[in-house]
Every structure is written in structure tokens, then in C-alpha cells.
Amino acid sequence: MKRILVLALAAMVTACSWAQGTFTIRRPVDGSTVRETVKVRIPKNSIPDGGYIGIYVNGKFLEATLPEIEGDDYVYNLDTQARKLDDGPTKIECVLFADVNGKAQVVNRSSVNVTVDNHTSIKVPEDGFKLRYKWSPGTEHVYDFSFNEDVGMISQAQAAIGGRAPTVSSNEMKLRILYATDNAYKTGDGTDGLLRIQILPDKGKDYAMALVPGEDEPRKLTDDDFVPFFMRVTDVGREVFSSLPVYFGIEGQTGAAPAVRYWPTLPLPVLPTKLVKPGGDPWQSSFLFTNVDATTAAEKDKFMFATPARGEFQGVTWYRDMPCAIIKTVVAVGPDLLKNAKDLNQVKGDASNVKLEGTIYFALDRGVVARMEVDLTQESLVDTGPTNQGGGASGGSTGGPSAGPTGGPSRAGTSLGGGGSAASGKLFIPGIGQYDFQPGLDSDGNLTFFQARGQRGGRGGAMPGGGAQLGGGAQPGGGTTGAQPGGRFGTGRGESGPTGNRKMVLRFRMSYVAELER
């Protein structure tokens, strides 16, 4: 009887051992070539309750974790690019830790030897790459855009000692934008493409959530609210001409509010005209910005202006299974070039620093942008109004409204412009007013991006919109007159009268990322 019981217990122990499973790396297989994000798979029944694994690469510890379960496996995503792993032979090791008598101890380990190839297999021609868009009639590419704006303010004294302004996110928005090639034209220099650029509904829905002028929260917009924006561009992305279709209301209607339609005005990045190689000489590039006035769009055939920039070919890499060139474009204007800037659209302030950086992943085999990242910052020295002396808080909003026409130029940043409604900016800073993202030159010929709306404490004139990511307007019809709050915001201490103006460094940041949908 005792022997039977012993055999039964032995069978139970063996069964438990089988149920536990073997701790081993099932994928990737030993000797394989990997790139980008590697899914390291371990059987899910091989890690006991309370256990976890340590990830090592070439003997270097990365992290301890209990990965997510996918199907029958624990899966750890090893991003070889984010970890900046060198191409070549690489050892991936997983170490199993479990609780033994109240202490975490190593109870098993498994490893595979692989070859990382994020760059090596992309061969660079001796003379370099000729980067060109491949326009093919009927092709469509959809990008997922994610926009963000934030703003911060810091005193001159803090800025002088290297302080950074704490920032507050102002607006966030996501949109899907279509770039369709409707036609292609052979030229003496290459091939031009006729692009149709249009906002699309969110995936799986018949609407998109977007910020519109004068509103702080996204609003639902349907297919009927979107119109296409057409561009003929060269195979390096430069504008030949642009066209915004004119929308007319139903014939015979009178007294109706002008129809508002929205369009994206996000041109594709500009590519180098010469042959380029990683680590080679930089080239004169540019950023394209759009300034569309819906009321005069039919009278113009070019809506872009180019901001000179420095282009650099940073290298090649595999990105989402596409061999890509990494191109960086930079616009940087420091205080020396902006020292004469004294006016930002009727609001006094000195633009002290402007920087714009863009990085694109250009698919070499497909002739299409796989990903683009844009990050823009502007720091301006602004007057926040009078300061007081003594103890106690002071301040308050003073001054009258700042009014101006709407239905004018489209705005950029992270919202839509629209005619027939107040074309207000989304960034509102107490004491400073309202700002638009408006690339251009100020009255002294200096480059600025964010422009203030109206004039504090009084009435302003017409308030231009400006270079747009997303535009909108009456087609045709102008619009009504809108008003934005003016006023000043007192700062300082005490209840005595004002003793002077306080200067602050105002920092704007606008960024977006666009990914080619799979």
C-alpha cells in the first residue's frame, strides 16, 4: 500500500513538472537574422507564479519584467533600434527568477545567438542615392497624424541662468489624411504628380474629431465637411501649383450663412535635388508652409512659401520592413539674427529664439514617406503688463476687446480654420493674449512662427491667419466679424500703483508625428 502511495506521489510530481513546461526561447530561432522590434517568445506555462525574467543582450542587463501574454507565449518586445544595438552577432538571453525560500533566485536561463541587421543590408551606391517621390496615378497613401501644442513662461532672470519654463499642454488632436496621386506628368527634369490631399474620417467611423476655430474642444466633423486640396508637385516635393476648389451653396438660397469646409494643407517634405550619401555634405533644403485665404484662393495658383533650412542625410535603416533613408531638416535662428524683432503682430515682444526640426523616414524602394516628425519651438520676450510693489496679490483683466474679420487665411497648429466663424487662436495666455501658429516674417524681416492676435487693452485691426497645417474657410462668402478678448493681467505684489513693465520669456512648442498606415 505504501509503495502504491509513493508511486502515486511520484506520478503527481512528474505531472507537475510536465505542466510547468520548459523555460526556453522559442523565437527568434538560433542563428536567425533580426531587425527592428524582435518578439522574444517564451512558453507561458514555464514561468511560475511570482516569477519574472531578466533580459540580457550581449551580457548586458536591460530590465526585469513579466512580459505580456500573446497566445501560448509570454512575449518580450526587444526594440533593437531604440536600444541602439549594433548590427552584427548578438546574444539574447532570458534568465528566469523565482521565489525560493522568500528570496529571488535564478532557477533557469535560455539564450539564442542572432544577427542584428538594421542597416547593413541596405547598400549605399558609390555616388549616393537619388531620392525621388514615385508618382503613380491611382495610388493612395493614408497617414495618421498626431498633433500637440504646449506653452510655458519663465522670467528673464531664470532664463539667464539656464532655467526651463514649465510647459502646459494646450491642444492635442489626431487626424487621418489622404495623399492620393490623381495623375503624373513627365517633364524634362523628372515626373510631377497631381496630389489630392483630404481629411478622412477616423478609422471605422463616418466622422473625425477635430478642433475648429474659436473652440477649445474637438468637434465631430463628417465627410460633408471635408474638401480636397490639390497640389501639383515635382518629384522632390516642390510646388508647381495648388488649387482649392470653390464651394457654392444651393442656387437660389439667400441670407444663409456661408458654408464652411475644411481641408488639410500639409505639404509633403522637400527632398534633396542632388545625390546624397549618409555622412555626406549637407544641402540647402526648405520647409514648406501654406498660407491660404479662402476668399481669394480662386485668384491664386500657389499657396506655399519656403523657409530655407539645412538638410542632412543621417543614415539608412529598416523601418516597418521598408529600407529607408533618414533625412533631417533644421531651421535654427538665434538671438543675433532676431535682435531687431520688436513687434509680433501688434503685440510688443522680441522673438529671441526660433528652431524647427523635421525628421523623415523615406522608403527607398517605394518612393514614399514612411514617417515624419516635426518639432517647432519659439521663445519670445514679452511684456506681461505693469508690476506693483508691496504685499498682497494684484491683477485683473483690463482693456477692451480686440476685434477683427474672420473667414480669412487658414490657421495652422493643431486645429482647423473656418470662415463664417471666429478665427480665434487656441493658445490664450493671461496677460499676453491669443496666439496663432503663423510662419512668416515679421515687420523687420525676421523669421517668426507664433503670432499674437490683437493688441492688449484696446482694439485691434485685421488679424491674419497664416501658414496652415489644417485650413478652412467660407467658399465663397467672407464671414462675420469675431472678437477675441483683449486686456492685461496685472502681476506682482501689493496694492500700490504700477511701477513698471515685467518682461517674461514665453516658450511655444508645436509638434506632430505622421505614420503611413499599413
C-alpha positions in Angstrom: 0.0 0.0 0.0 2.8 2.4 0.9 4.6 1.5 -2.3 1.5 2.4 -4.3 1.2 5.7 -2.5 4.8 6.5 -3.2 4.4 5.7 -6.9 1.2 7.8 -7.0 3.1 10.8 -5.4 6.0 10.3 -7.9 3.5 10.4 -10.8 2.0 13.6 -9.4 5.4 15.3 -9.1 6.2 14.2 -12.7 2.9 15.5 -14.0 3.5 18.9 -12.2 6.9 19.0 -13.8 5.4 18.5 -17.2 2.7 21.1 -16.6 5.3 23.6 -15.7 6.9 23.4 -19.1 10.4 24.0 -20.3 11.8 27.5 -19.9 13.3 28.3 -23.3 13.3 31.0 -26.0 11.1 29.6 -28.8 11.6 32.7 -31.1 13.7 34.0 -32.6 15.4 30.8 -33.5 19.1 30.4 -33.0 21.2 31.7 -36.0 18.4 33.9 -37.5 18.7 37.4 -38.7 16.6 40.0 -36.9 15.8 43.7 -37.3 13.7 46.5 -35.7 11.5 45.0 -32.9 12.2 41.4 -32.1 9.4 39.3 -30.4 11.2 37.1 -27.9 8.7 34.3 -27.1 8.8 32.0 -24.1 6.1 29.4 -23.3 3.6 30.9 -20.9 3.5 27.8 -18.6 7.2 27.9 -18.0 7.2 30.9 -15.6 5.8 30.0 -12.1 3.6 32.3 -10.1 5.6 35.2 -8.7 8.4 34.5 -11.2 9.8 37.0 -13.7 12.6 37.2 -16.3 15.7 39.3 -16.7 16.6 40.3 -20.2 20.3 40.4 -21.2 21.8 41.4 -24.5 25.5 40.5 -25.1 25.8 40.0 -21.4 24.4 43.4 -20.5 21.3 43.6 -18.3 18.4 45.5 -19.9 15.5 45.1 -17.5 13.5 42.7 -15.3 9.9 42.1 -16.4 7.0 39.7 -16.7 6.0 40.1 -20.4 2.5 40.3 -21.8 0.9 37.1 -23.0 0.1 36.5 -26.6 -1.5 33.2 -27.4 0.6 30.4 -25.8 3.6 32.6 -25.1 5.0 35.4 -23.0 6.3 37.9 -25.5 9.0 40.4 -24.8 9.4 43.1 -27.5 13.1 43.9 -27.9 13.4 47.1 -29.9 16.8 46.8 -31.3 16.7 50.3 -32.8 15.6 52.1 -29.6 18.2 50.1 -27.7 20.7 51.2 -30.3 22.1 47.7 -30.7 24.9 47.5 -33.2 24.5 45.4 -36.4 26.1 42.0 -36.2 26.3 38.9 -34.0 24.1 39.4 -30.9 23.3 37.1 -27.9 19.8 37.4 -26.4 19.5 35.8 -23.0 16.5 35.4 -20.8 17.1 34.5 -17.1 14.2 33.1 -15.0 13.9 34.3 -11.4 11.6 32.7 -8.9 10.9 32.9 -5.2 12.9 30.3 -3.3 12.5 30.4 0.5 11.5 34.0 0.3 14.4 35.1 -1.9 14.5 35.7 -5.7 16.9 33.3 -7.2 18.0 32.3 -10.7 16.3 29.0 -11.5 16.8 28.7 -15.2 18.1 30.5 -18.3 17.9 30.3 -22.1 19.7 32.2 -24.9 19.9 32.4 -28.6 22.5 33.9 -31.0 21.2 36.0 -33.8 22.4 38.6 -36.2 21.0 42.1 -36.0 20.6 43.8 -39.3 19.0 47.3 -39.1 21.4 49.0 -41.6 24.0 46.6 -43.1 21.9 45.0 -45.8 20.9 48.4 -47.2 23.6 49.1 -49.7 24.5 52.7 -50.4 25.5 53.4 -54.1 29.0 54.7 -54.5 27.7 58.0 -55.8 24.8 58.2 -53.3 21.0 58.0 -53.5 18.8 60.0 -55.8 15.8 60.4 -53.5 12.6 60.9 -55.5 8.9 60.6 -55.0 7.4 57.9 -57.3 4.1 59.3 -58.6 1.8 56.6 -59.9 -1.7 57.5 -60.9 -4.3 55.8 -58.7 -2.1 55.2 -55.7 -3.3 56.4 -52.3 -1.4 56.8 -49.1 -3.1 57.5 -45.7 -1.2 59.0 -42.8 -2.1 59.0 -39.1 -1.2 62.5 -37.8 -0.9 63.2 -34.1 -0.6 66.9 -33.2 0.4 68.6 -29.9 0.9 72.2 -28.7 2.2 73.4 -25.4 3.2 76.7 -23.9 5.3 77.9 -20.9 6.6 81.1 -19.4 9.6 81.9 -17.3 11.2 85.1 -16.0 14.2 86.7 -17.8 16.4 86.1 -14.7 15.5 82.4 -14.6 16.2 82.1 -18.3 19.5 83.8 -18.0 20.8 81.1 -15.6 19.6 78.3 -17.9 16.2 77.7 -16.4 13.5 76.0 -18.4 9.9 77.1 -18.5 7.4 74.5 -17.2 5.0 73.8 -20.0 1.3 73.1 -20.1 -0.2 71.1 -23.0 -2.6 73.3 -24.8 -4.1 71.2 -27.5 -3.9 67.6 -28.8 -5.5 66.2 -31.9 -5.3 63.2 -34.2 -6.3 63.1 -37.8 -6.1 60.8 -40.8 -5.1 62.5 -44.0 -5.1 61.0 -47.5 -2.5 61.8 -50.2 -3.8 60.4 -53.5 -1.9 60.7 -56.8 -4.5 61.5 -59.4 -2.1 62.0 -62.3 1.5 62.0 -63.2 3.3 64.2 -65.8 6.7 63.5 -67.4 8.9 66.6 -67.5 12.4 67.4 -68.7 13.6 67.0 -65.1 11.6 64.1 -63.9 8.0 63.4 -63.1 5.4 65.7 -61.5 2.5 64.4 -59.5 -1.0 65.8 -59.1 -1.9 65.2 -55.4 -5.3 65.2 -53.8 -5.0 65.9 -50.1 -8.0 65.4 -47.9 -9.0 64.7 -44.3 -10.6 61.3 -43.8 -12.9 60.0 -41.1 -11.5 58.2 -38.2 -10.9 54.5 -39.0 -14.1 52.5 -38.7 -16.2 55.7 -38.4 -18.0 58.2 -40.6 -16.7 61.2 -38.8 -13.5 62.8 -37.4 -12.9 64.7 -34.2 -11.1 67.9 -34.8 -10.5 71.3 -33.3 -12.2 74.2 -35.1 -11.5 77.9 -34.8 -12.8 79.5 -31.6 -13.4 76.2 -29.8 -11.3 74.5 -27.2 -12.7 71.0 -27.5 -12.8 68.8 -30.6 -16.0 68.7 -32.6 -17.4 65.9 -34.7 -17.0 66.6 -38.4 -18.4 64.4 -41.2 -17.4 63.6 -44.8 -19.6 66.5 -45.9 -17.4 68.9 -44.0 -14.2 68.0 -45.9 -13.0 69.1 -49.3 -9.8 68.2 -51.1 -6.8 70.4 -51.5 -4.9 69.9 -54.8 -1.2 70.3 -55.5 1.0 69.6 -58.5 4.5 68.9 -57.1 7.8 67.9 -58.5 9.4 64.6 -57.7 11.3 66.3 -54.9 8.1 67.7 -53.4 8.3 71.4 -54.6 5.1 73.2 -55.5 4.3 73.7 -59.2 0.8 75.0 -58.5 -2.0 74.5 -55.9 -5.8 74.7 -56.1 -8.6 74.9 -53.6 -12.0 74.1 -55.1 -14.6 76.8 -54.7 -17.8 75.7 -53.0 -21.1 77.3 -53.9 -24.3 76.9 -51.9 -27.6 75.7 -53.4 -28.7 78.1 -56.1 -31.5 80.5 -55.1 -30.7 80.5 -51.4 -30.2 83.9 -49.8 -29.4 85.0 -46.4 -27.9 81.7 -45.5 -24.7 81.5 -43.5 -21.6 80.8 -45.7 -20.8 77.2 -46.0 -17.7 76.1 -44.1 -15.5 73.4 -45.4 -12.2 72.1 -44.0 -9.1 70.9 -45.8 -5.6 69.9 -44.8 -2.7 71.9 -46.1 0.2 69.8 -45.1 2.6 69.5 -48.0 5.0 66.6 -48.2 8.6 67.2 -47.2 11.1 68.6 -49.7 13.8 66.1 -50.9 17.3 66.9 -52.0 17.9 67.5 -55.7 21.4 66.2 -55.7 22.8 62.7 -55.0 23.3 62.3 -51.3 25.1 59.8 -49.0 25.0 59.2 -45.2 27.5 61.5 -43.6 28.0 63.5 -46.8 27.8 67.2 -47.2 24.7 69.0 -46.1 22.5 70.7 -48.7 20.2 73.7 -48.9 16.7 72.5 -48.2 13.5 74.1 -47.1 10.3 73.7 -45.1 7.1 74.4 -47.0 4.3 76.3 -45.2 0.9 77.2 -46.5 -1.0 80.5 -46.4 -4.4 80.1 -47.9 -7.0 82.8 -47.9 -10.3 81.2 -48.8 -11.8 84.4 -50.0 -9.0 84.9 -52.6 -8.0 81.3 -53.3 -9.5 81.3 -56.7 -7.3 84.1 -57.8 -4.0 82.4 -56.9 -2.2 79.3 -58.1 0.5 79.0 -55.5 -0.2 78.8 -51.8 3.2 77.7 -50.4 6.2 79.7 -49.2 9.5 78.0 -48.4 11.6 78.6 -45.3 15.3 78.0 -46.0 16.7 75.1 -44.0 19.7 72.8 -43.7 19.3 69.2 -44.9 21.3 66.3 -43.7 21.3 62.6 -44.7 21.7 60.9 -41.3 21.8 57.3 -42.4 19.8 54.3 -43.6 17.7 51.9 -41.6 14.9 49.4 -41.9 11.7 50.8 -40.7 8.5 48.7 -40.6 10.1 46.3 -43.1 11.0 49.2 -45.5 14.6 50.2 -46.3 14.6 53.9 -45.5 16.8 57.0 -45.7 16.7 59.1 -42.6 16.6 62.8 -43.6 16.8 65.6 -41.0 15.9 69.2 -41.9 16.7 72.1 -39.5 15.8 75.7 -39.3 17.6 77.5 -36.4 17.6 81.2 -35.9 19.3 82.5 -32.8 19.1 85.8 -30.9 21.7 87.5 -33.1 19.5 87.3 -36.2 16.4 88.3 -34.3 17.8 91.1 -32.2 15.9 93.7 -34.2 12.5 92.0 -33.9 10.3 94.3 -32.0 6.7 93.5 -32.9 4.8 90.3 -33.2 1.5 91.3 -34.9 0.7 94.3 -32.9 1.9 92.9 -29.5 5.3 94.1 -28.4 7.8 91.4 -27.9 11.2 90.2 -29.1 11.5 86.8 -30.7 14.7 85.5 -29.1 14.9 82.0 -30.5 13.3 80.0 -33.3 14.0 76.4 -34.1 12.3 74.0 -36.4 13.4 70.3 -36.8 12.0 67.7 -39.1 13.0 64.1 -39.5 11.6 61.9 -42.2 12.0 58.2 -43.0 11.9 57.9 -46.8 11.2 54.5 -48.2 13.9 53.9 -50.8 12.1 51.1 -52.7 8.6 52.7 -52.7 9.5 56.4 -53.1 7.2 57.4 -50.3 7.5 58.9 -46.8 7.1 56.2 -44.2 7.2 58.5 -41.2 7.7 62.2 -40.5 8.3 64.0 -37.2 8.2 67.8 -36.9 9.1 69.8 -33.8 9.0 73.5 -33.6 9.8 75.9 -30.8 9.8 79.7 -30.4 10.8 81.8 -27.5 9.7 85.4 -27.3 10.4 88.1 -24.8 7.0 89.6 -24.0 5.6 92.3 -21.7 3.2 90.9 -19.2 1.9 94.3 -18.1 2.7 96.5 -15.1 4.1 95.2 -11.8 3.3 96.5 -8.4 5.2 96.8 -5.1 4.3 95.8 -1.5 2.4 92.8 -0.2 -0.7 91.1 -1.4 -1.9 90.0 -4.8 -2.9 92.3 -7.6 -4.0 92.0 -11.1 -7.1 91.5 -13.2 -8.2 91.7 -16.7 -8.4 95.2 -18.2 -8.9 96.7 -21.5 -11.4 96.2 -24.3 -11.9 93.5 -26.9 -9.8 93.0 -29.9 -11.9 92.5 -32.9 -11.2 91.5 -36.5 -12.7 89.9 -39.5 -12.9 86.2 -39.9 -13.2 83.9 -42.9 -9.7 84.9 -43.9 -6.5 83.0 -44.0 -6.4 79.5 -42.7 -4.7 78.8 -39.5 -2.1 76.2 -38.6 -1.1 74.5 -35.5 -3.4 71.7 -34.4 -6.8 73.0 -35.3 -9.0 73.7 -38.3 -9.6 77.2 -39.7 -13.1 78.2 -40.8 -14.8 81.1 -42.4 -18.1 82.3 -41.1 -16.9 81.7 -37.5 -14.4 83.4 -35.2 -10.9 82.5 -36.5 -9.5 82.6 -33.0 -6.3 81.2 -31.8 -6.2 78.3 -29.4 -3.3 79.5 -27.3 -4.5 82.0 -24.7 -2.1 83.3 -22.1 -3.4 85.6 -19.4 -1.8 89.0 -19.8 -0.4 88.1 -23.2 -3.5 87.3 -25.3 -4.2 84.8 -28.0 -1.6 83.3 -30.4 -1.7 81.6 -33.7 0.9 79.4 -35.3 1.7 81.6 -38.3 5.0 81.0 -40.0 6.4 84.1 -41.7 8.5 87.2 -41.5 7.8 90.0 -39.1 7.9 93.7 -39.9 11.7 93.7 -39.6 12.1 90.7 -41.9 12.9 88.2 -39.1 11.5 84.7 -39.1 8.7 84.0 -36.6 6.2 81.2 -36.2 3.8 82.1 -33.4 2.0 85.4 -33.9 -0.1 87.2 -31.3 -3.7 88.1 -32.0 -4.9 91.7 -31.5 -3.5 94.3 -29.2 -3.7 94.2 -25.5 -6.0 96.8 -23.8 -7.5 98.1 -27.0 -9.0 97.4 -30.4 -7.0 95.6 -33.0 -7.3 95.5 -36.7 -7.5 92.6 -39.1 -5.9 89.5 -37.7 -4.2 87.4 -40.3 -4.3 83.6 -40.0 -1.3 82.0 -41.7 0.7 79.1 -42.7 -1.6 76.1 -42.2 -1.4 72.6 -41.2 -5.2 72.5 -41.4 -7.2 75.1 -43.1 -10.8 76.0 -43.6 -13.0 78.9 -44.8 -16.1 80.1 -46.5 -16.2 79.2 -50.2 -17.1 81.9 -51.1 -18.7 84.4 -48.8 -16.2 86.0 -46.4 -17.5 85.7 -42.9 -18.8 87.6 -39.9 -16.8 89.7 -37.5 -15.5 87.9 -34.4 -14.0 89.2 -31.2 -11.2 87.9 -29.1 -10.7 89.0 -25.5 -8.1 91.8 -25.1 -6.9 93.1 -21.7 -3.9 92.9 -19.5 -3.1 90.8 -16.5 -1.5 92.6 -13.5 1.3 90.7 -11.8 3.4 91.4 -8.8 2.7 92.2 -5.2 1.0 94.9 -3.2 -1.8 97.4 -3.8 0.3 100.4 -4.8 0.3 101.7 -8.3 2.2 100.2 -11.2 5.9 100.8 -11.2 7.0 99.3 -14.5 6.5 96.5 -17.0 7.6 93.0 -16.4 9.3 91.0 -19.2 8.9 87.3 -19.4 10.2 84.6 -21.8 7.3 82.9 -23.5 8.0 79.5 -25.0 5.8 77.9 -27.6 6.2 74.3 -28.9 4.2 72.6 -31.6 4.9 69.1 -32.8 3.4 66.4 -34.9 4.1 62.9 -36.0 2.8 61.2 -39.1 2.8 57.5 -39.7 2.0 55.7 -43.0 -0.9 53.4 -42.4 -0.1 49.8 -43.0 
